[in-house]
């Protein structure tokens, strides 16, 4: 798939059946058991819950990360994350930990969480529903597990009820 140069990002709307298919593509990829899961809020909450249920993971933690929005674009990309919520080190130390988010766009959020889990003594691996290799800031780095590759802005079914202004609908887009 080649990126679409100088075109507005296309949007793809998914339904719940699409999400089930993506989860079904992920589960067989895991070649060992995880004894902890860190779900990144908000995007990772639903896929994380679905994966935890499918994989029988009961040690489920959350991480909330924010990056400054009020900066020049280039400076914002280099900004340090603010961890609004993060598990205590003793909940991560020595654990094989699956980190879940909905999408790897720039990769900043999931990479920040992975590095912090590792610094706490955990053994992190990353997982997303969608990987966008055209937006990543980390060269050839990519998630350890992903269900699909895309260059589109994905609108998940749990985002649709936020309203058209929140999912950036354009002319001709229909729900």
C-alpha contacts under 8 A as a table, 3 or more apart, distances in Angstrom:
res1	aa1	res2	aa2	distance
1	X	150	X	7.84
1	X	151	X	7.98
3	X	134	X	6.53
3	X	151	X	6.17
4	X	7	X	5.85
4	X	9	X	7.68
4	X	151	X	7.77
9	X	151	X	7.61
9	X	152	X	5.90
9	X	153	X	6.34
10	X	151	X	7.83
10	X	152	X	5.05
10	X	153	X	6.09
11	X	152	X	5.43
11	X	153	X	4.69
11	X	154	X	5.79
11	X	155	X	6.93
12	X	152	X	6.40
12	X	153	X	6.28
12	X	154	X	4.96
12	X	155	X	5.96
13	X	154	X	6.15
13	X	155	X	4.76
13	X	156	X	6.31
13	X	157	X	7.42
13	X	175	X	7.33
14	X	18	X	5.82
14	X	19	X	7.18
14	X	154	X	7.34
14	X	155	X	6.19
14	X	156	X	5.30
14	X	157	X	5.88
15	X	18	X	5.31
15	X	19	X	6.62
15	X	156	X	6.97
15	X	157	X	5.30
16	X	19	X	4.99
16	X	20	X	6.29
16	X	157	X	6.35
17	X	20	X	5.05
17	X	21	X	6.31
18	X	21	X	5.14
18	X	22	X	6.32
19	X	22	X	5.04
19	X	23	X	6.22
20	X	23	X	5.17
20	X	24	X	6.12
21	X	24	X	4.95
21	X	25	X	6.27
22	X	25	X	5.05
22	X	26	X	6.39
22	X	129	X	6.48
22	X	147	X	5.44
22	X	148	X	7.47
23	X	26	X	5.09
23	X	27	X	6.32
23	X	47	X	7.49
23	X	50	X	7.50
23	X	51	X	6.87
23	X	129	X	7.60
23	X	147	X	7.29
24	X	27	X	5.70
24	X	28	X	7.40
25	X	28	X	6.54
25	X	29	X	7.39
25	X	147	X	5.65
26	X	29	X	5.42
26	X	30	X	7.33
26	X	129	X	7.96
26	X	145	X	6.98
26	X	146	X	6.49
26	X	147	X	5.48
27	X	30	X	5.96
27	X	51	X	7.46
27	X	54	X	7.56
27	X	55	X	7.43
28	X	31	X	7.61
29	X	145	X	6.97
30	X	33	X	7.39
30	X	145	X	7.80
33	X	96	X	7.78
34	X	37	X	7.30
34	X	57	X	7.12
34	X	95	X	7.63
34	X	96	X	5.08
34	X	97	X	5.71
34	X	98	X	6.37
35	X	57	X	6.51
35	X	58	X	7.85
35	X	59	X	6.57
35	X	95	X	5.99
35	X	96	X	5.58
35	X	97	X	6.33
36	X	57	X	6.63
36	X	58	X	7.30
36	X	59	X	4.83
36	X	60	X	5.95
36	X	61	X	7.59
36	X	92	X	7.51
36	X	95	X	6.29
36	X	96	X	6.23
36	X	97	X	4.65
36	X	98	X	6.40
37	X	48	X	7.95
37	X	52	X	7.60
37	X	57	X	7.15
37	X	59	X	6.29
37	X	60	X	4.86
37	X	61	X	6.00
37	X	97	X	5.22
37	X	98	X	4.71
37	X	99	X	5.82
37	X	100	X	7.38
38	X	60	X	6.06
38	X	61	X	4.69
38	X	62	X	5.13
38	X	63	X	6.57
38	X	97	X	6.88
38	X	98	X	6.23
38	X	99	X	4.75
38	X	100	X	6.31
39	X	44	X	5.44
39	X	45	X	6.01
39	X	48	X	5.81
39	X	60	X	7.36
39	X	61	X	6.17
39	X	62	X	4.69
39	X	63	X	6.17
39	X	99	X	5.86
39	X	100	X	4.87
39	X	101	X	6.46
40	X	43	X	6.62
40	X	44	X	4.98
40	X	45	X	6.71
40	X	62	X	5.79
40	X	63	X	4.92
40	X	64	X	5.92
40	X	65	X	7.62
40	X	99	X	7.32
40	X	100	X	6.06
40	X	101	X	5.44
40	X	110	X	7.64
41	X	44	X	5.55
41	X	45	X	5.82
41	X	62	X	6.74
41	X	63	X	6.18
41	X	64	X	5.26
41	X	65	X	7.66
41	X	101	X	7.65
42	X	45	X	5.66
42	X	64	X	7.67
43	X	46	X	7.21
43	X	47	X	7.96
43	X	101	X	5.72
43	X	102	X	5.09
43	X	103	X	7.72
44	X	47	X	5.56
44	X	48	X	5.45
44	X	100	X	5.49
44	X	101	X	3.81
44	X	102	X	4.94
45	X	48	X	5.17
45	X	49	X	6.05
45	X	101	X	7.53
46	X	49	X	5.15
46	X	50	X	6.23
47	X	50	X	5.06
47	X	51	X	6.07
47	X	100	X	7.46
47	X	101	X	7.39
47	X	102	X	6.73
47	X	129	X	7.66
48	X	51	X	5.12
48	X	52	X	5.96
48	X	100	X	5.71
48	X	101	X	7.26
49	X	52	X	5.09
49	X	53	X	6.21
50	X	53	X	5.28
50	X	54	X	6.21
51	X	54	X	4.97
51	X	55	X	5.90
52	X	55	X	5.23
52	X	56	X	5.64
52	X	57	X	4.78
52	X	58	X	6.92
52	X	60	X	7.75
53	X	56	X	5.22
53	X	57	X	6.64
57	X	60	X	7.07
61	X	87	X	6.42
62	X	85	X	7.33
62	X	86	X	6.48
62	X	87	X	6.77
63	X	83	X	7.40
63	X	84	X	7.59
63	X	85	X	5.26
63	X	86	X	4.61
63	X	87	X	6.83
63	X	113	X	7.43
64	X	83	X	5.97
64	X	84	X	5.25
64	X	85	X	4.88
64	X	86	X	6.57
65	X	81	X	6.41
65	X	82	X	5.69
65	X	83	X	4.63
65	X	84	X	5.71
65	X	85	X	7.12
65	X	109	X	6.67
66	X	81	X	5.69
66	X	82	X	5.10
66	X	83	X	6.46
66	X	84	X	7.01
66	X	109	X	7.96
67	X	76	X	7.46
67	X	79	X	6.71
67	X	80	X	6.83
67	X	81	X	4.88
67	X	82	X	6.14
68	X	71	X	6.88
68	X	76	X	6.32
68	X	79	X	6.86
68	X	81	X	7.56
69	X	76	X	6.64
70	X	76	X	7.65
71	X	75	X	6.25
71	X	76	X	5.37
72	X	75	X	5.37
72	X	76	X	5.97
73	X	76	X	5.10
73	X	77	X	6.32
74	X	77	X	5.31
74	X	78	X	6.79
75	X	78	X	5.29
75	X	79	X	6.32
76	X	79	X	5.06
81	X	109	X	7.74
81	X	112	X	7.25
83	X	86	X	6.38
87	X	91	X	6.47
87	X	92	X	7.38
88	X	91	X	5.55
88	X	92	X	7.12
89	X	92	X	5.28
89	X	93	X	5.95
89	X	117	X	7.87
89	X	120	X	5.02
89	X	121	X	7.46
90	X	93	X	5.31
90	X	120	X	7.72
92	X	95	X	5.54
92	X	97	X	7.43
92	X	117	X	6.58
92	X	120	X	6.33
92	X	121	X	6.55
92	X	122	X	5.01
93	X	120	X	5.73
93	X	121	X	4.31
93	X	122	X	4.61
94	X	121	X	5.73
94	X	122	X	5.00
94	X	123	X	6.82
95	X	121	X	7.79
95	X	122	X	5.04
95	X	123	X	5.92
96	X	122	X	6.28
96	X	123	X	4.71
96	X	124	X	6.14
96	X	125	X	7.88
97	X	122	X	6.56
97	X	123	X	5.68
97	X	124	X	4.68
97	X	125	X	6.28
98	X	124	X	5.85
98	X	125	X	5.09
98	X	126	X	5.88
98	X	127	X	6.92
99	X	110	X	7.43
99	X	113	X	7.74
99	X	114	X	7.07
99	X	124	X	6.67
99	X	125	X	6.03
99	X	126	X	4.78
99	X	127	X	5.97
100	X	110	X	7.92
100	X	126	X	6.25
100	X	127	X	5.02
100	X	128	X	5.86
101	X	104	X	7.49
101	X	110	X	7.11
101	X	127	X	6.59
101	X	128	X	5.08
101	X	129	X	7.35
102	X	128	X	5.05
102	X	129	X	5.18
102	X	130	X	6.54
103	X	128	X	5.26
103	X	129	X	5.78
103	X	130	X	4.68
103	X	131	X	5.85
103	X	132	X	7.59
104	X	107	X	5.02
104	X	110	X	7.38
104	X	128	X	6.45
104	X	130	X	6.30
104	X	131	X	4.85
104	X	132	X	6.01
104	X	136	X	7.37
104	X	142	X	7.97
104	X	143	X	7.33
105	X	131	X	6.60
105	X	132	X	5.27
105	X	133	X	7.41
105	X	135	X	5.38
105	X	136	X	5.65
106	X	132	X	7.91
106	X	135	X	5.08
106	X	136	X	3.99
106	X	137	X	5.21
106	X	138	X	7.69
107	X	110	X	5.78
107	X	111	X	5.93
107	X	136	X	5.54
107	X	137	X	6.41
107	X	138	X	7.00
107	X	142	X	7.99
108	X	111	X	5.30
108	X	112	X	6.04
108	X	137	X	7.35
109	X	112	X	5.21
109	X	113	X	6.34
110	X	113	X	5.10
110	X	114	X	6.02
110	X	126	X	7.23
111	X	114	X	4.97
111	X	115	X	6.09
112	X	115	X	5.25
112	X	116	X	6.27
113	X	116	X	5.12
113	X	117	X	6.15
114	X	117	X	5.18
114	X	118	X	6.16
114	X	124	X	5.83
114	X	125	X	7.22
114	X	126	X	7.23
115	X	118	X	5.08
115	X	119	X	6.10
116	X	119	X	4.94
116	X	120	X	6.23
117	X	120	X	5.10
117	X	121	X	6.63
117	X	122	X	5.31
117	X	123	X	7.16
117	X	124	X	6.29
118	X	121	X	5.20
118	X	122	X	4.90
118	X	123	X	5.87
118	X	124	X	6.22
119	X	122	X	7.22
125	X	143	X	7.79
125	X	144	X	5.98
126	X	143	X	5.21
126	X	144	X	5.13
126	X	145	X	6.28
127	X	143	X	5.76
127	X	144	X	5.99
127	X	145	X	4.58
127	X	146	X	5.62
128	X	131	X	6.79
128	X	143	X	6.92
128	X	145	X	6.53
128	X	146	X	4.95
128	X	147	X	6.99
129	X	146	X	5.35
129	X	147	X	5.00
129	X	148	X	6.35
130	X	146	X	6.02
130	X	147	X	6.06
130	X	148	X	4.97
130	X	149	X	5.63
130	X	150	X	6.59
131	X	142	X	7.53
131	X	143	X	7.32
131	X	146	X	6.42
131	X	147	X	7.89
131	X	148	X	6.28
131	X	149	X	4.82
131	X	150	X	6.21
132	X	135	X	5.86
132	X	136	X	6.76
132	X	149	X	5.83
132	X	150	X	5.16
132	X	151	X	5.47
132	X	152	X	7.82
133	X	136	X	5.48
133	X	142	X	7.53
133	X	149	X	7.43
133	X	150	X	7.64
133	X	151	X	7.51
134	X	151	X	6.57
136	X	139	X	6.73
138	X	141	X	5.39
138	X	142	X	7.78
143	X	146	X	6.39
146	X	149	X	7.72
155	X	159	X	6.34
155	X	160	X	7.04
155	X	167	X	6.91
156	X	159	X	5.37
156	X	160	X	6.87
157	X	160	X	5.50
157	X	161	X	7.89
158	X	161	X	6.63
159	X	162	X	5.56
159	X	163	X	7.98
159	X	167	X	6.96
160	X	163	X	6.16
160	X	164	X	7.32
160	X	167	X	6.94
160	X	175	X	7.66
162	X	165	X	7.97
162	X	166	X	5.88
162	X	167	X	7.27
163	X	166	X	5.44
163	X	167	X	6.74
164	X	167	X	5.40
164	X	168	X	6.16
164	X	169	X	5.51
165	X	168	X	5.38
165	X	169	X	6.62
169	X	173	X	6.01
170	X	173	X	5.68
